[in-house]
């Protein structure tokens, strides 16, 4: 019985300051996680739009004809950092095959070609 009473009277534990600091840490971690999810979502949308633009440009160029051709496409003209792709493709009997593509190593190269 004495043991139970001693546990009930024990006042040691977390202080209010410790609790507030731990709540602050969890809150900041949540905000950072939400920001990272938002940034990843925006990058995903941007990549999908670039893919659509690239596909449309390749299909438009391939429909003009040519057994093997090359194409330079600048994607994201409306953004602050457009990217220039050089695409090589082959067409044969209505089939379009992408043979290679290259992306400049630095953003400066892509804006220099624009």
C-alpha positions in Angstrom: 0.0 0.0 0.0 2.9 2.3 0.8 4.3 1.7 -2.6 1.1 2.8 -4.4 0.8 6.0 -2.2 4.4 6.8 -3.0 3.7 6.6 -6.7 0.6 8.7 -6.4 2.5 11.5 -4.5 5.5 11.5 -6.8 5.6 14.9 -8.6 8.5 14.2 -10.9 7.7 14.1 -14.6 7.6 16.4 -17.6 7.5 20.1 -16.9 5.3 22.5 -18.9 8.4 23.9 -20.6 9.5 20.4 -21.8 6.0 19.7 -23.1 5.8 23.0 -25.0 9.3 22.4 -26.5 8.3 18.9 -27.7 5.0 20.3 -29.2 7.0 23.0 -30.9 9.4 20.5 -32.4 6.5 18.3 -33.7 4.8 21.4 -35.2 7.9 22.5 -37.0 8.5 19.0 -38.4 4.9 18.9 -39.6 5.3 22.3 -41.4 8.5 21.2 -43.1 6.9 17.9 -44.2 3.9 19.7 -45.6 6.2 22.1 -47.5 8.2 19.2 -48.9 5.0 17.5 -50.1 3.8 20.7 -51.7 7.2 21.2 -53.5 7.2 17.6 -54.7 3.7 17.9 -56.0 4.6 21.1 -58.0 7.6 19.4 -59.5 5.5 16.4 -60.5 3.0 18.6 -62.2 5.8 20.5 -64.0 7.4 17.3 -65.2 4.1 16.0 -66.5 3.5 19.2 -68.4 7.0 19.0 -69.9 6.3 15.4 -71.0 3.1 16.5 -72.7 4.9 19.3 -74.5 7.7 17.1 -75.6 5.4 14.4 -76.8 3.3 16.9 -78.8 6.4 18.5 -80.4 7.8 15.1 -81.4 4.5 13.9 -82.9 4.1 17.2 -84.8 7.6 16.9 -86.2 7.2 13.2 -87.0 4.0 13.8 -88.8 5.8 16.2 -91.2 7.8 13.2 -92.5 11.4 12.0 -92.7 13.0 8.6 -92.1 15.2 9.9 -89.4 15.2 13.3 -88.0 16.3 15.4 -85.1 14.4 18.0 -83.2 15.3 20.7 -80.6 12.5 21.5 -78.2 12.4 24.2 -75.6 10.1 23.3 -72.8 8.7 25.7 -70.2 9.0 28.9 -72.2 6.6 30.5 -69.8 8.7 29.6 -66.8 11.9 31.2 -65.4 14.0 28.2 -66.3 13.2 26.8 -69.8 14.9 23.5 -70.7 16.1 22.7 -74.2 16.0 19.0 -75.3 17.6 17.7 -78.4 15.6 14.7 -79.6 16.5 12.1 -82.3 13.7 9.9 -83.5 13.0 7.4 -86.3 9.7 6.9 -88.1 8.9 3.9 -90.2 5.5 2.9 -91.5 3.6 5.1 -89.1 5.5 3.9 -86.0 7.4 6.6 -84.1 10.5 5.4 -82.2 12.5 7.7 -79.9 16.1 6.8 -80.5 17.8 9.3 -78.2 17.5 12.5 -76.4 19.9 14.8 -74.6 19.4 17.5 -72.0 22.1 20.2 -71.4 24.1 19.7 -68.2 23.6 23.2 -66.9 20.7 25.7 -67.0 23.1 28.2 -68.6 23.5 26.0 -71.7 19.7 25.7 -72.1 19.2 29.5 -71.9 22.2 30.1 -74.2 20.5 28.0 -76.9 17.1 29.8 -76.5 
